[in-house]
Every structure is written in structure tokens, then in C-alpha cells.
Amino acid sequence: MPKIVTVEQMRAIEQASDKKGHTYADMMELAGRAVAERVQVLLAGRPEPRVAVLVGPGNNGGDGLVAARVLAQAIDDASVAALLLAARGADDPVFSAARDAGVFIATAADDQAGGFRVLQNLVGNADVVIDALFGTSLRLPIKGDAAKVLQAAARALVVRRAERPRAAYITPAEPGENWADDGPFVVAVDCPSGLDCDTGELDKLTLRAHETITFAAAKPGLLAFPGAEAVGVLHVADIGLPDNLPELNDIPLTLVDAAIVGQLLPERPIGGHKGTFGKAMVVAGSLNYTGAAYLAAHAAYRVGAGLVTVAAPQIIIPTLAGMLPEATWLLLPHDMGVINEPAVKVLRKEIDGYSALLLGPGWGREPVTGDFLRELLQPKEEIRRSRAIGFVPIAPQEEDVPGADLPPLVIDADGLNLLASFEDWPGLVPPGTILTPHPGEFARLTGLEIAEVQANRLALAGEKAAAWGCTVVLKGAFTVIAAPDGRIAVLPFASAALASAGTGDVLAGAIVGLLAQGLEPFEAAVAGSWLHGLAGLRAAELLETTASVTAGDVLELLPEAVAQAERSRR
């Protein structure tokens, strides 16, 4: 998985690479080429394309000059111009190479006297604008000549955001469908100018991008709001770093991509049978929330589980059975349509042999269901008689283990809300359980305010996963998955497509379906969350809006997401 690193960590990585012989010049060349290659894809088929490059004084500007040179050399009929925030000397090799390749050069100092007419002409008439002003080196707020350049560029830019779902995500290197024919397409180098790559803070002058090409690793500010709104589609480009860099490899924070999910998905041997692919039990639903059980159970099947049993209040099963004929059914006792405490005995009699258990979707928050949950999780006391030789005890044992007789657990939705009502809940949850809270549920579990949760998503998810001994899936834009051992993964998706009722049930079902197939909790959570996020984005693309996406749409597109992940490992 691509890593997520701070600006300071990235500097240490580059220093280590330089010491190993892969120099700053090597990295700059590959970074600039990556930008140029992406721009060539965007310009494909356009006659006499025009490219304007805004060049800062540092390495980010150097990346931009390399891109300008490569484009000028690669596209015969292209017009490539660079506006330099600060003049570069003839002894600067990237500057000299760009100039010698035929790149038109102008400087902000010279242009300012004329009211930035050159800049406005270049930007206003460009097909693509490459923003290589600041990258990771920016310190806010933007002042001085840089502010004047960005103001002038903003006046010249006619950026029409596409009439398609707005989302920030990793995408294959294909032309974006959000091409604006009536204005330049903005490609940011490493980070959009005006965005703090560590915090996600945005300057009012930020040059918002259609696409951002960052290098070697993602930066946290690209995956945090409000900064993510300025990123557009995010690409992580390879700059040839050595494989054996502990400065990079030892970082526990990663960005999930198709390749790693493809590796996580279980193999499906041609001689397998339903037992080969695991048995999942989904304890879900109530009279008021019948559909949750269907969505979760069907999602478990869609990600490959061999057999799924739905344990639900008896009163709703006739409705569910016609919706999902593939499932088997466990009729639970209920109180006015909600699961009650006597259901524990029924469940325990049938749970043996299941490889994963989902609790919570569609339960409601009635006290009787809370009694069911507490009793189900209540520590199982196993008192073994002490064996002794003479007067010497050999193995006096007494175990008191939460949920000791239960398969690996996923707790979701109202299961989490009821859990939060127990003051002693951390002691009731078996180690290794997967918890899937949205920010509101996480706030209830922790006693924090939602705003505090959203402001510290990465840190809090990691902290609580370690404290609780659970894998935590903190849902939302750029979902965070944290393991008790310190590993943290972030999904590359942010879209309103998943902001509708029932999508969380689909996610929980996908995770339990993978858990049933033998994936470890963290891996099941990572893979299930990525498949769910990609299915949501695909649904929005097909419908051409995020407003109309339903949980059923996401469910039906899970197979497409699975197929894409499987293709990545071929």
C-alpha cells in the first residue's frame, strides 16, 4: 500500500534516498516525467495543445520545469510556457534544459509591471495549467509576490468543474471525464498551492486542482478537510525510491489501493465448496428496520462468503426470505419485533461452526436488545478442577473471557449504540473484534464531541484501537481503519454517494463476509471498506449523480469492485 507521510517524514525519506545514490536530481526527473506523462494523457487528441506551468523557487518548481521540458520535447505541436515566481540562473540545470527545449520563459517580476498580462494570457488560453509553485514547502498564509501571482492566475482561470459526482480518490491513469472544454484543466504538483500538506488547511488563494499528482507517498493534508476539496483526483506517482528505506517502510500509516486489496482477497480454488469459503452469521433487523438484515447478508455473499445465515426476529423473516433466497434463517424470539434476551440461548445453540458473526444492523435501541447484547458478550467462566500431585497444584485455572465461545465479531450500527450505553463495555468486547462506528457512534463510545472526533480522526482511531484491543473502522470521508498493533490504513475515497441510509449495513456485511473467509480482522476491514467505497463511487458514476445512490446500488456494484481488485493481482 502507498504510505501516508508528513512533510518532515518525506524530507527524511528523500535524504535517505539521496545517501543511497538515488539523488535529488533523479527524484526530480522522475517526478517531472510522471506529471508530463499524465498531462500527455489528458491532452491526447487535442490539436496544438497549450500548457502553462507556474514555477516556484524550490524543488516543486524544478519538478514543473522538468515536466515542461518533457512536454515540449514529446509533443511536436505543443506550446509550453513557464512563468517563474523567482528568476533562476543559467547554472540551474533544470531551467537551462527547459529553455533549451523551447519552453517559453517569463518571470513574475517582469510581468508584474504590466499587470500580469503575460500570466493571464498564458493561463487563460491554456488547455492545461501545471501548478508547481509550492508543493509541500508552503507556509500559510500566502503573502507577497506569491499572493499576487495566485490572484492573477485566479482571475485568468476559467475552471468549470464537471457536471459529474465530485469525489477525491485514487484512479487508474486514464483521462478524467471532468475535462473542461471551456477552461484550463489544473494539475497540481505534489500539493495544490495554498494547501498545507500536513494539516489540510487552505489559504483563500489556493489554486484548486482537477487532479493532484503527489510523489512516493500521500500526504495527510490531501486526505483531510477542507484541503481535500482542492485536490481533485489524486494520483501517487513512483519516483524510484530504493526498496530498502526504513524511513519509508517503517511508517505504519498507509493508503489503501486496488493492488493491496487484490492481494488480500482469498483465493478461490476450483475444487472448493461452500464450506471452503466460510460461514457467516448476521444477527440483524427489527420490525422497523427490516432491510438492514437483507443488505448486510447479501453483501456478505457478494464478497464471496460460502454460506450466510440471517438471525432475525421471527416476525420479519417471512418478508426477508423472499428477498434473499440464498440465505439460511435462524428465527429469534423477540419483543414487539426487536431482538430480546431469550434470543441468546437460541443463538448460542446454533453458532458453533460459524467463522464470523455480525451484530447490530437494524436492531433499534430498545433496552431488551441491549439486554441481549450484554448477555451474549458476558464473560464465560470456565472453572477447571485443579489437578495436583500430592499437595502441589499443577494447573489451577479460571478463565473469564468476554465472548469466549463466539466466532470473530463485527459490531455495527445499533450494536455500537447499545454497547456505548454500558459503562463497562470495553471489558465486554472480545479482543480482535471489528468495530465500525461513524463519527457520531465513535463519539458515543468515547464520550467525545463529534467535532473533536472529526478533527483528530487518525490519532483517535489509532489510540482507541490500541486501548480497546479492537480493529476500528472510523467511517466517513477518507475512512480510517486502525489495528491494535498500531497499523493504520486510510481509504482514498470521499464522496456523498455513500451518505444514505443502509450503506453502512452493506459495509458491515462485506467485512463479515471476508472475515468468514479467514482474513484477519484488520485485513478484512481494509478489504471490505475499500470494496464498499469503490462500489459507491462506481454507482455515482453510472447514475451521474451522488444524490440518487442507494444502498442497493452499492450492493449491486460490489461484484464489480471485487473484480477490479482481482484484476490488479493478475
N, C-alpha and C positions, 0 to 999 in steps of 0.2 A: 504494500500500500504506500502511496506517496505520504511523506511526513508533513506535519504542520510545525513550522519553526518560527520563532520570533526573529526580529531583525538582528539582534545580538547573536543568536544562535547561527543564523545564516552567515554572518561575518566570520564566526569561528570555523564554520564548515568550509568557507572559501579559503581562509588562511591555511587550514589543514590540507586542502586540495593543492594549493599552490606549493606548499612544502613538499608534497609528494610528486611534484613535477607536472601536474595539470594546472597550468598557470592561470592567472587572472586574464591574460590575453586569450588563452584557449577558451576559457569560460565565456568571455565576451563575444568571441567569434561564434560560438555555438548558440549563444542566446540570441544574437542578432540574426543568425541564419534561421532560427526557429520562428522568429517574428516574420521574417521575409517570406518563408515558406507558407505560413498561414495567410499572409496578405496576398500571395500569388493565387492561392485557392479562392480567396474572396474576389479577386479581380478576373478570374478565368472567364474568357469570352467577352470582356469589355474592350472596345476599341480605344486605342490611345489613352490608357488609364493614367490618372494623375494622383500622385501620392505626396502628401505634405508631412514632414517629420519635425516635431517640436523637440529640440535637443537641449537637455540640461547640461550642467557643467561637470557632472560626475560620471561614474560607470554606467548609470542608466542612460545618460546621453550617448555614451560610447556604444551601448547596445543599439541605440537608434541609428547611429551613423553606420554601423555595420549593416543593419537592415537596409538602409538607404542605398549603400554601395551594392549589395547583393541584388536588390530590385532593379537598380539602374543597369546592371550587367546582364540580368536574366531576362528582362522584358524589353525587346528591341524598341517598341514604340511607346514606352512609358516615359512620362515626365515626372522626375523625382526631385523634390526640393526640400532643403533643410533650413529651418530657422533656429539659430543658436542663441540661447539665453545669454551666454558669455562667449566671447571670441576664443578660439583655440589656435595655438601656434602651429606653424608648419612642421614642427618636430613631433606633433601628435600623430602617430601612425594611422589611427582610425579616421581622423579628419582628412589627412592627406590622401588616403586611399579612396575615401568617398568623393572628394573633389576631383581626383584623377579619373574616377569612373564616370564623371559627367553629372554628378549631383549638383544642382544649383544651390549655392550657399548664400544665406543672408544672416545678419546679426540683429538682435533686438535693439542694441544701442543705435545702430544706423537707422533702423526702421522707426524707432520711437519719434524721431524728429519730424517724420512725415505722417504722424498719426497712425502708425502701424498699417499703412496701406498695403505694403508687401505681404505682411502676415495675413491680413484679411482677404486679400486676393488669393493667396495660396490655399488657405483653409477653406474659404468659401467656394472655390472651384474644384476642390479635391474630391476624388472618389473615396479615398481612404486617408484618414489622419492618424498618424502614429504618435501617440503621446509618450515621449521618452524624456520628460522634463525632470522628474524627481524619483519615482520609484520608491524604494524603501528608505531613502535618505531624508525624506521630508520631515520638517518640524513645523507644527502649526502654531499660530496662524500664518498664512502666506502673506508676505509683505514685499515691498519694494518692486524691483523690475519684474520679478516673477509674477506678482499680482497683476501688474499692468499687461503682461503677455497673456495671462489667462483671461483677463477681462476682454482683451481684444479678440482672442480666439473664440470666446463665448459669443461675442457679437457676430462673428462670421459664421459660426456653426449653425447649420440647419439640420438638426438631428431629429428625424422623425422616428420615434420608437414604433416598432412594428405593431400592427393590429393583430397580435397573437399573444398567447399567455406569457406574462413576464415571469421569468424564473432565472435563478442563478444555479448553474450546475456544470459538472464536468461533461463534456460531449466529445464524441469522436471528431477527428479533423475533417469535417465536412462543411461546406458553405452554410452559413447561418441563413435561415429563412427570413430573418428580420432585416434583410438588406433594404436600405432606404434609398430609393432611386432619386429622390429629390434633395438629398443632402449627403454629406460625407459620413462614412462608416468609421467609427472611432475605435482604434485598437490601442489599449494601454499596455505599456511595457512594465512588467513586474507588478505595479500597482497604479491605479489611476492617480494622476497628480491632484493632490488635495485630500487624499485619504491616508490616514495614519495606519500603516500596515500591521501594527501591533494591536491597536485598540478598536479600529473601525470608526474612529471619529472622522467626521467630514468637515472640511472647510467649505464656506459658502461659495468659493470659487472653483470647487472641484470640477475637473473635466470628466464628465460621466462617459463611460465607455460602453460600446456594444459588446466588446469582448476584451478580456484581460488575459495576457499570456505571462504567467509567473514562472520562475525557474527553479528546478530541482525539488522544490517543496512549496506547498501552500503557506500563506502567512495568515495568522489568526484574524487580522483585521479584514481580510477578504471574506471571511465567514461570520462576520458579526455586523449587527445593525447599529447605526444606519449605513455603514460603509458598503455592505453587500449590495445596496441599491445602486451603487455606482459602478459595480464590477461587470455587469452583464454576464455573458457566458464565460466561464473560467476554464483555462487550459493550463496544465502543468507540463512544462517542456523540459526535456532532458538536456543538461549541459555537460554531460560526460564525466561526472564526478567519479573518482575511484570507488570501487566497491567496498573497500575495507576502511571506511571512515567512521570511527566510533562516534565522532562528533555528530554524525547524522544517524547512524544505525541505532544508537542507544537512546534516541528520543522516543518516548512511549506514545506520543500523540500522532495519529495517522489520519489520513483522508481516505475514505473507502472508495474503491473503483471497481469496475467490472472484472478486471483480471483477478483480483484477490477473491471476490465473491465466487467467480468460476472455480477457483481452487478449493474453496470451502464447500461447495455443493457436493453431496455424496455421489459416488459413482453408482451407476445402476446396472449391475451385471445382467446379461441377457437371460441367465438362468434363475433370476430372483423371483420371489413370490411376495404376496402382500406382507408376510411376516418379515421379509428381508428389510423392508422399508419402514418398519416401526409402527407402533400403535399409540395413538394419541387419544386422550380423554379430554373433552371440552365440557366443563361444567359452566353452563351459561343460560341466560334467558330468564324471563319472568313474563307474567301476563301483559305488562305494559311495554316490554322490550323484547318481543319475540324474535325479531330479526337478527339480534346480536349473535344468537347461537348459530343461526344459519351462516352468517358472514364469516365467523371465526372458524367453524368446522369446514366450510367449503374452502377457505384459504389454506387450511392445513393440508387438504387433499391437493390443492393446486400447486403446492411446493413439493409434493412428492410423498407425503405420508401414505403408508400402505393401508392402514385402517384407522378410521376416526369414529369414535363413539361420542354421541352427544348425551350428556346427563343433564336433564332439564326438568322443571316442574311437569308432572304428568299432564296437566291441563293444556299445555301448549304443544305437546308432541304431535297430536294429530295434524295440526297446522304445519309443523316443521317437516314431518315425514314426507309430505308431498313435494316439498321444496328441495329436499336433498335425499333422494332415494339411495345414494351410495353409502350413507351413514348407517351405523347401528345405534340403538337407542337404549338408554337407561332411564327408567321412569322414577323420578324423585318425588317423595312426599313434599307437600307444600302447604302454605298457609295463605289462603286467598291469592294464589297464583305466584307466590315468591317462595324460594327455597327456605326450608326451615331446619331446625337442628336434627330432627329424626332422620334427615337425609344422610347424615354422616354414616350411620350404620349401613345403609344401602350402598353407599359409595365404597366403603371400606371392603365390603364383601366382594366387590367386582373389580377393584383397582389392580389386583395382582396381575402381572404380565404386561401392564401398560408401561411404555417407556417415557411418557411425558404427560403432564397434567396442566391444563389451563383453568384458572379460576377468575371469575369476575365479570366478563362481558354481559351486560344486560341484567344484572342482578337486581338493581334497585338498592336502596339503603335502609330497608326495614330492619328493625332490631332482631327479628327472628333469623334473618340471613346473617347478621353479624354473629349471632349465637352459633350458627352452622360453621362459619369460618373459624371462630375461636376453637370450637370443639375439634374441628378437623386438624388444625395446626397444633393442638395441645400436645405438649411433650409426652412421648410414650415412655413409660417407666418399665424397664426390664431389669428385674431383680434376680440375679443368678445366685444360686446357693454357693456359698464359699466351699471350695474344696480344700482339704488340708491333709497334710501328712503329720500325724501326731498333733501337736499343738501349733504347727506352723501353717498359716493360711497361704495357699498358693495363688488364688485369683479371686479375691473378693471383688465383685463388680456391681455397680449400679449405674445404669445409663439413664440419662434424662435428655433426650434428643428431640427437638421440635420436628414434627412431621417425619419421624424416623421410618415409618412404613409407607411413605408416599414416594412416587417417582419424581424426577426432576420437575420443578414447578415454574410456571409463568403466572404472575398475578397482575391483573389488568383492571382498569376502569373502576367499577364499584367495589371490586375486591380490594383495591387500594384505598378507596374512600372509607370502607368499613374497617380496614386494617388501621388506618390513621386514628380511628376512634378509640383504639386500645392503647392505653398509656405504655404498656409493656410490649408493644408489637415487635420491636427489633429482636426480642428474645423468643418470639413465636415463629419467626420465619426461618425455615431450614437454610443452612449455608448453601450457596450456589444458586439460590432462587433468582429468577429474572423478574425484575420489577419494571413496569412500562408506564411511568407517570407522564402526563402532560404537565406544564408548569403549575397549574392550579393544584393538581394532585400531589406534585412534589412539595409544594408549599404546605399542604396539609400534613404530609408525612414528616416534615422538618420543623414546622412551626414558624417558617419564614414568610415574608411577604412575597407575592408573585413578582413584583418589580425587582426585588433583591435576587430572586432566582434567575430571572432573565438577564440581569446584569452580570451574573457570575456563573453562567451555565457550565463551562468547562471545569472550573475549580470545584464547584459544589457537587457535580456529578461524580467526579473522581474521589472527593473527600467522603461522600456518603456511601459510595460503593465499597470503599475500604472499611468504613466503620460498620456497615451492616453485613459485610461478607456476601453481598449480592451483586449481580450484574444489573446496572441501572441503565435503562433506555429513557433518557430525558427527551421527550418528543418536542416537535416544533420545527421552525426553520433551522436547518442545519442540525438535525437531531444528533445528540451526543450519546455514545454508548461507552460506559465505563465499567471495567472489571475490578474485582477486589485487589488484584495484584498490581494495579497501577496503570494498566493499559487503557488508553482512551482512543476511541475512533469517532470521527465526525462524518456525517453524511454530506455529500456535496449538493444537496437539494434544498431549495427554498421556493415554495410555490403555494399559492392559495388553493391549488387543486385539491389538497388534502384537508382543507378546512371545512369539512362537512361531516355530519353525524354518521357513524358507522365505520369510518375509515380506520379508526383505532382498533375496532374489532377485527378487521381484515389483517392489520399488522400483528396483533396478538396471535391470531390463527397461523399466520405464516411462520412466526417464531416457534410456536409449539410444534408445528409440523416438521420443522428442521431439527428441533430438539429431539423429537421422537425418532428421527433417523440416525441419532447417535452423535450429532455435533455437540461440542462442549458449549456451555451456556453463553460465553462471550461470542463465540463464533456463530452460534445460532442467531443471537441477537443482531450481530453485524450483517449477516447474510439476509435474514428476514427483513430487516429495516431497509436495506438497500433495494431489494426486490420490490418492496412496497412503495418506496419513494419513486423508483423508476416507472412503475406501473401508473402512479398518479400523474407524473409528467407526461407519459405517453397518452393517457386518457385526455388530458388537456389539449395536447397537440391534435388529436383526432377530432375532438369536439370544437377546436379553435376558440376555446374559452375556458377559464378556470371556474366560472360561475356555475356551470351545468354539470360538473363532475360529481358523481355519486359514489358511494362506497361500492355499489355493484359494478360500476365502471372499472374501478381499481381492481376489484376481484377478478373480473373477466380478463384483465390485461396482465395478471401475474404470470401466466404461461409465457407471454412474450418477453417479460423481464427475465424469467428463468432461462429461456432460450438464448438471450443475449449474453448472459453470464456464462452459459455453457460454451458458446462460440468463442469466448475470449480465451479459453484454455485449449483450444484445438491447434 
